[in-house]
Amino acid sequence: MTVEWVNGFEIKALAEKGEIVISANREGLLSLAKQLTALANGEPGDHIHYDEYNSLEEGSAEMIIERIM
C-alpha cells in the first residue's frame, strides 16, 4: 500500500476526555483522504500508524487506522 502526502501537510491528533480530535490544514485533510482511500482499497489488516515522529505535529497522540473486513 502506498501512503501519499500532499506537500505542506499539518495534522494534529489529540485524545482528551474520551474524545479524539483530528485537526488539519487543507493539505493534511487531502493527505488523510488519500490514505483512507488506499486503506479502503487495501486488504483487511492493512493499517497506517501516525505519530509525532513521522507525520503528526508535536504533542499529538499516536493514532493507528486499520482496515477490517
C-alpha positions in Angstrom: 0.0 0.0 0.0 1.3 3.4 -1.0 0.9 6.2 1.6 0.8 9.6 -0.2 1.3 13.0 1.4 0.4 16.4 0.0 3.3 18.9 0.4 2.8 21.3 3.3 0.5 18.9 5.3 -0.1 19.6 9.0 -2.1 17.2 11.2 -2.6 17.1 14.9 -4.4 14.4 16.9 -5.5 14.9 20.5 -7.2 12.4 22.8 -8.8 14.1 25.8 -11.8 13.4 28.0 -13.0 10.5 25.9 -12.8 12.5 22.6 -10.4 12.3 19.7 -9.9 15.5 17.8 -8.1 15.5 14.5 -7.1 18.9 13.3 -5.5 19.5 9.9 -4.9 22.1 7.2 -6.1 21.6 3.7 -3.1 19.6 2.7 -3.4 17.5 5.8 -7.0 16.7 5.0 -6.2 15.8 1.4 -3.4 13.6 2.6 -5.7 11.8 5.1 -8.4 11.4 2.3 -5.8 9.8 0.0 -4.6 7.4 2.8 -8.1 6.4 3.8 -8.9 5.7 0.2 -5.8 3.5 0.0 -6.9 1.7 3.1 -10.4 1.1 1.8 -8.9 -0.4 -1.4 -6.4 -2.5 0.6 -6.6 -5.8 2.5 -8.0 -6.5 6.0 -5.2 -5.9 8.5 -3.6 -3.0 6.5 -3.0 -0.1 8.7 -1.3 3.3 8.9 0.5 4.4 12.1 0.7 8.1 12.8 2.7 9.8 15.5 4.6 13.0 16.1 7.9 11.4 14.9 6.8 10.7 11.3 3.6 12.5 10.4 1.8 14.4 13.2 2.5 17.7 14.9 4.5 17.8 18.1 2.3 16.9 21.1 -0.1 14.7 19.1 -1.4 11.4 20.4 -0.4 8.3 18.4 -3.1 7.2 16.0 -3.5 3.9 14.1 -6.2 3.5 11.4 -6.7 -0.1 10.4 -8.8 -1.8 7.7 -11.1 -4.6 8.9 -13.1 -7.0 6.9 
